[in-house]
Amino acid sequence: EIMSKNIDLTWIKDIHWWLDEYSNVLVLRNKLWFESAISKIKEVWTIIEKERVTGHQHRLPKKKVVRVSRSNSIVDATNNDTNTDNICLINIDTPTNTCLINVDNL
């Protein structure tokens, strides 16, 4: 019967298992704790019932906002531009390739 219900699935094999060890321990109910916790349990259950109808999209994980890094600008060091805040100044004419970064505004 189960095989006919799931005809679109592929059966591979049966895996039998058994219980090696078991424990039968009496756990007494803590009536005092339950009385104090029943209001919180009811509150959570009310939220669950409400969100079954209205949706729970607000509880989904927030998507990461990918920050686009600004690329460094390559400028000629002989340029007398006064707007050199937070850019990399590389003089490509010199063989030392020194990078000067204005860190005053960081």
N, C-alpha and C positions, 0 to 999 in steps of 0.2 A: 504494500500500500504506500509506504513512504517512498519507495523507488519510483512508483508511478506518478506520485505528486511532483517529484523533482526530476522529471525526465530530461530537463535541460542541463542538469548538473552531471558531472562525471564522478562515479564512485571509484575510489582507488583500492581501499582495503578496510577491514574492521581492525580496530585496535582495542584489545581487551586490557583492562587494568583491574587491580584489586587493592584494597585498603590493607596496608601492612599493620598499622597501629591505630588505635582509636582511644579516646578518652571520654569518659562520661562524668562530668563534674557538675555539681549543683551550683548554679549561680542564683543567688537570692536577689529579688527585685528590691531596688532602693526606692522605696515609696516617697521618701522626703525629696530626693533628687528629682524624681519624675514629676512631682507636684510643682516644683520650681521650674522645670524645663518644659512643661506642657504648653505654656503660653508662647514660648519661642518656637516650638514645633508647629503650633497652629499658625503662627505668623509666617513662617517659611512656607508652609503648605498653601496658605492663601496666596502668596506671591507666585508659587508654582502654578496654581490653577488660573490665576490672572494672566500669566505670561503664556500659557497654553493657547489662550484666545488672542491676546494682543501681540504676541511675538516676543522673542528674547534676543533680537539682533543687537541690542545695546550691550549684551554680555559677551559677545564674540570678541576674540582678541583684536586689538587695534593693529592695523597695518602699519608697518614701519614706513616712515617718511624718508625717502632717499634724498639725502642732501647732495646737491650738485656742487662739487668743489670748483672754486674759481681757478682757472689756469693762470699761471704766472705770465706776466707780460714781459716780452723781451723788447727792450728799448735801447736806442743808441745813447751812450753815456754823454755824448756831446750835445744832446738835445737839452735845451734849457727850459723844459716844461716844468712848471711849478707844481703840478698835481702829481706827486710821486708817492702818495700815501699807500702803503700796503701793496706795493708791487715789487717785483724782483728786477733789479737793475743789472743787466749783464752787458758788459762791453765786449762784443764779439770780435773786436779788432785786436784785443790783447790776448796773448797765449795763456795767461794765468787763469782765465775764466772764473774770476772772483764774483760771488753773488752778494750784493748788498741789499739787505732787507730793512726797511724802516719799521722798527718795532715800537716806536713811540705811541702809535695809535692802536696797538693790539690789546 
